[in-house]
């Protein structure tokens, strides 16, 4: 057995009680009546209700402004971060280019030094070969002189 809600309303003048009770059997009517009685606007607070709506609108607007401000700050922060990143990348590139120039200069100097040493080595090798030849010639001449002396001593 379902209980239907009971509502109190003002009774007609002939009823001695100030409130009369009646029952509504139709469930749709019950819903409508519930909505009717629960959603009655309170007109005594109506101006403050408007104020609450405007306050609510202002709060929504403030929240939207706050979100927009956060987005704007984040966008500025991202731009600044990207700018710092570009500056850092440019600095690294400049350092690498400077290092490249220094290494090329060092490489050029080392190549010149190597060429000078190769040339010096070549001259030393040629001089060494020439000295060996001279040494061989002098030994041969010395051997011949010793042989001539030995022969001359044998003859005497």
C-alpha positions as CSV (number, residue, x, y, z in Angstrom):
1,X,0.0,0.0,0.0
2,X,1.5,3.3,-1.1
3,X,0.9,6.4,0.9
4,X,-0.1,9.4,-1.0
5,X,1.3,12.7,0.3
6,X,-1.0,15.0,2.2
7,X,-1.1,18.7,1.7
8,X,-2.5,21.4,3.9
9,X,-4.3,24.3,2.4
10,X,-6.5,27.1,3.6
11,X,-10.0,25.8,4.1
12,X,-13.1,27.6,3.0
13,X,-14.8,29.9,5.5
14,X,-17.4,27.2,6.6
15,X,-14.7,24.8,7.8
16,X,-13.9,25.5,11.5
17,X,-10.2,24.4,11.2
18,X,-7.7,26.9,9.6
19,X,-6.1,24.0,7.5
20,X,-7.8,21.2,5.8
21,X,-6.1,18.0,4.7
22,X,-6.7,16.4,1.4
23,X,-5.1,13.5,-0.6
24,X,-3.9,13.4,-4.2
25,X,-4.1,10.0,-5.8
26,X,-2.6,10.7,-9.2
27,X,1.3,10.3,-9.1
28,X,1.8,12.9,-11.8
29,X,-0.3,15.3,-9.9
30,X,1.8,14.5,-6.8
31,X,5.0,15.3,-8.7
32,X,3.5,18.6,-9.9
33,X,2.2,19.5,-6.5
34,X,5.6,18.6,-4.9
35,X,7.3,20.8,-7.4
36,X,4.8,23.5,-6.8
37,X,5.2,23.5,-3.1
38,X,8.9,23.0,-3.0
39,X,9.8,25.5,-5.7
40,X,7.9,28.5,-4.5
41,X,10.1,31.5,-4.8
42,X,10.7,33.5,-1.7
43,X,9.8,37.0,-2.8
44,X,10.8,38.5,0.5
45,X,14.5,37.8,-0.4
46,X,14.0,38.5,-4.1
47,X,16.3,41.6,-4.3
48,X,19.0,39.7,-2.5
49,X,18.3,36.8,-4.8
50,X,19.1,39.1,-7.7
51,X,22.1,40.2,-5.9
52,X,23.1,36.6,-5.4
53,X,22.7,36.0,-9.1
54,X,24.8,39.0,-9.9
55,X,27.3,37.9,-7.3
56,X,27.2,34.5,-8.8
57,X,27.7,36.0,-12.2
58,X,30.5,38.2,-10.8
59,X,32.0,35.1,-9.2
60,X,31.8,33.3,-12.6
61,X,33.3,36.3,-14.3
62,X,36.1,36.5,-11.6
63,X,36.7,32.8,-12.0
64,X,36.8,33.2,-15.8
65,X,39.1,36.2,-15.4
66,X,41.3,34.2,-13.0
67,X,41.5,31.4,-15.6
68,X,42.2,33.9,-18.3
69,X,44.9,35.5,-16.2
70,X,46.5,32.1,-15.5
71,X,46.4,31.3,-19.2
72,X,47.9,34.7,-20.0
73,X,50.7,34.3,-17.3
74,X,51.3,30.7,-18.6
75,X,51.5,32.0,-22.1
76,X,53.9,34.8,-21.1
77,X,55.9,32.2,-19.1
78,X,56.1,29.9,-22.0
79,X,57.2,32.7,-24.3
80,X,59.9,33.7,-21.9
81,X,61.0,30.1,-21.5
82,X,61.1,29.7,-25.3
83,X,63.1,33.0,-25.6
84,X,65.6,31.8,-22.9
85,X,65.8,28.5,-24.8
86,X,66.5,30.3,-28.0
87,X,69.1,32.5,-26.3
88,X,70.7,29.5,-24.7
89,X,70.7,27.7,-28.1
90,X,72.2,30.7,-29.8
91,X,74.9,31.0,-27.1
92,X,75.8,27.3,-27.5
93,X,75.9,27.7,-31.3
94,X,78.2,30.8,-30.9
95,X,80.4,28.8,-28.5
96,X,80.5,25.9,-31.0
97,X,81.4,28.3,-33.9
98,X,84.1,29.9,-31.7
99,X,85.4,26.4,-30.8
100,X,85.3,25.5,-34.5
101,X,87.4,28.6,-35.5
102,X,89.8,27.9,-32.6
103,X,90.2,24.2,-33.6
104,X,90.6,25.1,-37.3
105,X,93.3,27.6,-36.4
106,X,95.0,25.0,-34.1
107,X,94.7,22.4,-36.9
108,X,96.2,24.8,-39.4
109,X,99.1,25.6,-37.1
110,X,99.6,21.9,-36.3
111,X,99.5,21.1,-40.1
112,X,102.2,23.8,-40.7
113,X,104.3,22.5,-37.9
114,X,103.9,18.9,-39.2
115,X,104.8,20.1,-42.7
116,X,107.9,21.8,-41.3
117,X,108.8,18.7,-39.3
118,X,108.3,16.5,-42.4
119,X,110.5,18.8,-44.4
120,X,113.1,18.9,-41.6
121,X,113.0,15.1,-41.4
122,X,113.4,14.8,-45.2
123,X,116.4,17.1,-45.1
124,X,117.9,15.1,-42.2
125,X,117.3,11.8,-44.0
126,X,119.0,13.3,-47.2
127,X,121.9,14.7,-45.1
128,X,122.2,11.4,-43.3
129,X,122.4,9.5,-46.6
130,X,125.0,12.0,-47.9
131,X,127.1,11.7,-44.7
132,X,126.9,7.9,-45.0
133,X,128.2,8.2,-48.6
134,X,131.0,10.5,-47.5
135,X,131.8,8.2,-44.6
136,X,132.0,5.2,-47.0
137,X,134.2,7.2,-49.4
138,X,136.5,8.3,-46.5
139,X,136.8,4.7,-45.2
140,X,137.6,3.5,-48.7
141,X,140.2,6.2,-49.0
142,X,141.6,5.4,-45.6
143,X,141.7,1.7,-46.4
144,X,143.6,2.5,-49.6
145,X,146.0,4.8,-47.7
146,X,146.6,2.0,-45.1
147,X,147.1,-0.5,-47.9
148,X,149.6,1.8,-49.6
149,X,151.4,2.4,-46.4
150,X,151.5,-1.3,-45.6
151,X,152.9,-2.0,-49.0
152,X,155.4,0.7,-48.7
153,X,156.5,-0.6,-45.3
154,X,156.9,-4.0,-46.7
155,X,159.1,-2.8,-49.4
156,X,161.5,-1.0,-47.2
